[in-house]
Amino acid sequence: MMGRTHALSGAALFTAGAIPLNLPPDQIVLGAVACAGAAVLPDIDHHGSHIARTFGPITRGFAWTIGKVAGGHRNGTHSALGIGLVAALVFFASAIYTQDEETLYTGLAITGAMLVFGLFFGLLPSKGKGRAAYRKPWHGFLAIMACALAAAGIGTAAYRYGQEAGVVLVGAVLILVLAAAIRPLNIKGIWDDLSPIPITIALLWFEVDLTVLPYAIVVGVVIHILGDMVTRGGCPLGWPWSQTMFGPKWFKTGDKTETRLVFPALVLILAVSTGVHVGPYVIDHADQVRQTVDDGSGT
């Protein structure tokens, strides 16, 4: 799918899924934006993607590195294990920031489940195989070592600096997902690239409740992968154990099915679900205004 469709799918499906959860308005807005950004985030494995172009050479270099570690576009970041690694990172960052052990355990549980899920798909027999993730077998070993060293470095910093490290980690995550959410809007100038920084600073400075953030990010990544699975090519859910590309593969990215059917349907879902969330507040406010008018006329 195209970047804008991914972002819209994250916002629309999170907003719709939050209807039975009775979340506060600020959590719905934050969750929808974070989910929209996370629904674009897996394409950070491609240096030409929207998110890779956000901060110029910095994000392009980061995207190039992620692409090499993941084995190229639509490999590691589009797998069950990739979901697990994202969950480990964002829940770990949130746990350090909030000093909440339950958040850490939740992240570990999701990571473990995705590891088992990925291994299950990796062991499934399949006729259709995808391209090899790495040119040489030892490239995969280097990728694993790079991830292990990065995890060790983050863990060491978090152990030494505690909540201060959590602020940095959560801030980095926020900037990345906000940039991923804003970039597909194609706003002219540099405002779309710079705006995530002051927004993140404001959220952290005023200590806004970020409880929903890790959940929204993981859901967004899952939505991205499901979206790519319905397009030609599919996704290697069992990576790195298998390169089989799973998915119904109904249409090509950017074709008429996406632009004339999927995109409008997502707009409708977002509009209806937003109305469901906003409706009670509008009705309540209207009742208060009516009551005020009635009281005034009665006096």
TILOTI-420716 format. One line per 3 residues: number of its first residue (from 0); for each residue z, x, y of C-alpha. Coordinates in nm, 2 decimals, always signed. Each point is the difference from the previous one (the first is absolute). Layout:
NUM> Z/X/Y; ...
This chain:
0> +0.00/+0.00/+0.00; -0.04/+0.10/+0.36; +0.30/+0.11/+0.20
3> +0.02/-0.31/+0.21; +0.00/-0.22/-0.31; +0.27/+0.21/-0.16
6> +0.22/-0.03/+0.31; -0.06/-0.37/+0.04; +0.08/-0.06/-0.37
9> +0.33/+0.18/+0.04; +0.10/-0.20/+0.30; -0.12/-0.33/-0.14
12> +0.15/+0.03/-0.35; +0.33/+0.13/+0.12; +0.03/-0.28/+0.26
15> -0.08/-0.26/-0.27; +0.23/+0.16/-0.26; +0.29/+0.01/+0.25
18> -0.01/-0.38/+0.04; +0.26/-0.08/-0.28; +0.22/+0.31/+0.09
21> +0.13/-0.15/+0.33; -0.02/+0.34/+0.17; +0.10/+0.04/+0.37
24> -0.29/-0.01/+0.24; +0.03/+0.38/+0.08; -0.01/+0.09/-0.36
27> -0.31/-0.22/-0.06; -0.18/+0.17/+0.29; +0.11/+0.35/-0.10
30> -0.08/-0.06/-0.36; -0.35/-0.15/+0.07; -0.09/+0.30/+0.22
33> +0.14/+0.25/-0.24; -0.18/-0.17/-0.29; -0.33/+0.00/+0.19
36> +0.03/+0.37/+0.06; +0.11/+0.08/-0.36; -0.30/-0.21/-0.12
39> -0.22/+0.27/+0.17; +0.22/+0.30/-0.09; -0.14/+0.09/-0.35
42> -0.33/+0.09/+0.17; +0.18/+0.30/+0.15; -0.16/+0.19/-0.29
45> -0.33/-0.01/+0.19; -0.05/+0.21/+0.31; -0.24/-0.25/+0.15
48> +0.23/-0.31/-0.03; +0.14/-0.18/+0.30; +0.35/+0.13/-0.05
51> -0.13/+0.36/-0.05; -0.16/-0.01/+0.35; +0.32/-0.11/+0.18
54> +0.14/+0.33/+0.13; -0.31/+0.21/-0.03; +0.02/+0.33/-0.19
57> +0.37/-0.07/-0.09; -0.07/-0.32/-0.20; -0.34/+0.13/-0.12
60> +0.17/+0.31/-0.15; +0.27/-0.22/-0.15; -0.26/-0.23/-0.15
63> -0.19/+0.30/-0.14; +0.32/+0.13/-0.16; +0.08/-0.34/-0.15
66> -0.35/-0.03/-0.13; +0.02/+0.34/-0.18; +0.34/-0.08/-0.15
69> -0.11/-0.35/-0.10; -0.32/+0.12/-0.16; -0.24/-0.16/+0.26
72> -0.05/-0.34/+0.14; +0.11/-0.30/-0.22; +0.20/+0.22/-0.23
75> +0.37/+0.08/+0.03; +0.07/-0.22/+0.30; -0.16/-0.30/-0.17
78> +0.20/+0.01/-0.32; +0.33/-0.14/-0.13; +0.15/+0.35/+0.02
81> -0.11/+0.02/+0.36; +0.18/-0.33/+0.07; +0.31/+0.15/-0.16
84> -0.02/+0.32/+0.21; -0.03/-0.20/+0.32; +0.30/-0.22/-0.10
87> +0.20/+0.31/-0.07; -0.08/+0.15/+0.34; +0.05/-0.31/+0.22
90> +0.31/-0.13/-0.18; +0.15/+0.35/+0.00; -0.06/+0.03/+0.38
93> +0.14/-0.34/+0.06; +0.31/+0.08/-0.22; +0.07/+0.32/+0.20
96> -0.05/-0.19/+0.33; +0.23/-0.29/-0.10; +0.23/+0.20/-0.22
99> -0.04/-0.28/-0.26; +0.01/+0.10/-0.37; -0.13/-0.34/-0.11
102> -0.33/+0.07/+0.19; -0.03/+0.33/-0.18; +0.06/-0.16/-0.34
105> -0.26/-0.27/+0.08; -0.26/+0.27/+0.08; +0.08/+0.19/-0.32
108> -0.04/-0.32/-0.20; -0.34/-0.08/+0.15; -0.11/+0.36/-0.06
111> +0.11/-0.01/-0.36; -0.17/-0.33/-0.06; -0.33/+0.13/+0.15
114> +0.02/+0.31/-0.21; +0.03/-0.22/-0.32; -0.27/-0.23/+0.13
117> -0.24/+0.29/+0.07; +0.07/+0.16/-0.34; -0.07/-0.34/-0.16
120> -0.34/-0.02/+0.17; -0.06/+0.37/-0.06; +0.03/-0.05/-0.38
123> -0.22/-0.31/-0.02; -0.33/+0.06/-0.18; -0.30/-0.07/+0.22
126> -0.37/+0.05/-0.02; -0.07/+0.06/+0.37; +0.13/+0.32/+0.14
129> +0.02/+0.12/+0.36; -0.07/+0.34/+0.14; +0.24/+0.28/-0.07
132> +0.28/+0.03/+0.26; -0.01/+0.38/+0.00; -0.28/+0.26/-0.06
135> +0.23/+0.22/-0.20; +0.31/-0.10/-0.22; +0.23/+0.24/+0.19
138> -0.08/-0.17/+0.33; +0.21/-0.29/-0.12; +0.29/+0.24/-0.07
141> -0.03/+0.13/+0.35; +0.01/-0.36/+0.14; +0.31/-0.08/-0.20
144> +0.17/+0.32/+0.12; -0.09/-0.08/+0.36; +0.16/-0.34/-0.03
147> +0.31/+0.15/-0.16; +0.04/+0.26/+0.27; -0.05/-0.26/+0.27
150> +0.26/-0.23/-0.16; +0.24/+0.29/-0.03; -0.05/+0.09/+0.37
153> +0.06/-0.36/+0.11; +0.30/-0.03/-0.23; +0.16/+0.32/+0.13
156> -0.05/-0.10/+0.36; +0.15/-0.34/-0.06; +0.30/+0.15/-0.18
159> +0.06/+0.24/+0.28; -0.06/-0.22/+0.31; +0.09/-0.34/-0.14
162> -0.08/-0.29/+0.22; -0.18/+0.21/+0.26; -0.25/+0.09/-0.27
165> -0.03/-0.37/-0.07; -0.09/-0.07/+0.36; -0.28/+0.26/-0.02
168> -0.13/-0.13/-0.33; +0.01/-0.37/+0.10; -0.16/+0.09/+0.33
171> -0.28/+0.18/-0.17; -0.06/-0.29/-0.24; +0.01/-0.25/+0.29
174> -0.25/+0.20/+0.21; -0.24/+0.03/-0.30; +0.01/-0.37/-0.10
177> -0.02/-0.12/+0.36; -0.30/+0.23/+0.06; -0.16/-0.13/-0.32
180> +0.05/-0.36/+0.12; -0.13/+0.05/+0.35; -0.29/+0.23/-0.06
183> -0.23/-0.26/-0.17; +0.02/-0.21/+0.32; -0.24/+0.26/+0.16
186> +0.17/-0.02/+0.34; -0.19/+0.21/+0.25; +0.17/+0.31/+0.14
189> +0.29/+0.19/-0.14; +0.26/-0.29/+0.01; -0.05/-0.10/-0.36
192> +0.08/+0.36/-0.10; +0.30/+0.06/+0.24; +0.17/-0.34/-0.02
195> +0.17/+0.05/-0.34; +0.21/+0.28/+0.15; +0.18/-0.19/+0.28
198> +0.03/-0.31/-0.23; +0.17/+0.21/-0.26; +0.23/+0.17/+0.25
201> +0.10/-0.35/+0.13; +0.07/-0.14/-0.35; +0.22/+0.30/-0.08
204> +0.17/+0.02/+0.34; +0.10/-0.36/+0.00; +0.10/+0.02/-0.37
207> -0.22/-0.29/-0.10; +0.06/-0.12/-0.36; -0.25/+0.17/-0.22
210> +0.11/-0.14/-0.33; -0.33/-0.16/-0.07; -0.20/+0.32/+0.07
213> -0.01/+0.17/-0.35; -0.06/-0.33/-0.18; -0.29/-0.09/+0.24
216> -0.16/+0.35/-0.04; +0.01/-0.02/-0.38; -0.14/-0.35/+0.00
219> -0.28/+0.11/+0.24; -0.10/+0.29/-0.23; -0.01/-0.24/-0.30
222> -0.22/-0.24/+0.21; -0.24/+0.29/+0.09; -0.04/+0.09/-0.37
225> -0.06/-0.36/-0.10; -0.25/-0.03/+0.27; -0.19/+0.30/-0.11
228> +0.01/-0.12/-0.36; -0.20/-0.30/+0.08; -0.28/+0.22/+0.16
231> -0.25/+0.21/-0.19; +0.16/+0.31/-0.14; +0.35/-0.13/-0.07
234> +0.32/+0.21/-0.01; +0.14/+0.25/-0.25; +0.33/-0.17/-0.07
237> +0.08/+0.24/-0.28; -0.06/+0.32/+0.21; +0.06/+0.29/-0.09
240> +0.01/-0.09/-0.37; -0.33/-0.19/+0.02; -0.29/-0.02/+0.24
243> -0.10/-0.35/-0.12; -0.08/-0.22/+0.31; +0.16/-0.34/-0.04
246> -0.08/-0.32/+0.18; -0.24/-0.30/+0.00; -0.23/+0.19/+0.24
249> -0.15/-0.32/+0.15; -0.18/+0.13/+0.31; -0.09/+0.30/+0.20
252> +0.21/+0.12/+0.29; -0.13/-0.15/+0.33; -0.25/-0.24/-0.16
255> -0.03/-0.37/+0.09; +0.27/-0.10/-0.25; +0.25/+0.20/+0.19
258> -0.11/-0.07/+0.36; -0.09/-0.37/-0.04; +0.25/-0.12/-0.27
261> +0.30/+0.24/-0.05; +0.06/+0.09/+0.37; -0.02/-0.36/+0.13
264> +0.23/-0.12/-0.29; +0.26/+0.27/+0.10; -0.02/-0.11/+0.36
267> +0.07/-0.36/-0.11; +0.29/+0.11/-0.21; +0.15/+0.20/+0.29
270> -0.04/-0.29/+0.24; +0.15/-0.26/-0.23; +0.29/+0.22/-0.11
273> +0.07/+0.10/+0.36; +0.00/-0.37/+0.09; +0.25/-0.07/-0.28
276> +0.24/+0.26/+0.13; -0.04/-0.09/+0.37; -0.01/-0.37/-0.04
279> +0.37/-0.07/-0.05; +0.09/+0.21/+0.31; -0.26/-0.19/+0.21
282> +0.13/-0.33/-0.12; +0.36/+0.10/+0.06; -0.08/+0.12/+0.35
285> -0.19/-0.32/+0.07; +0.30/-0.21/-0.11; +0.23/+0.21/+0.22
288> -0.23/-0.06/+0.30; -0.02/-0.37/-0.08; +0.38/-0.02/-0.03
291> +0.04/+0.17/+0.34; -0.24/-0.23/+0.16; +0.17/-0.31/-0.15
294> +0.34/+0.13/+0.11; -0.13/+0.06/+0.35; -0.16/-0.34/+0.03
297> +0.32/-0.16/-0.13; +0.21/+0.16/+0.28
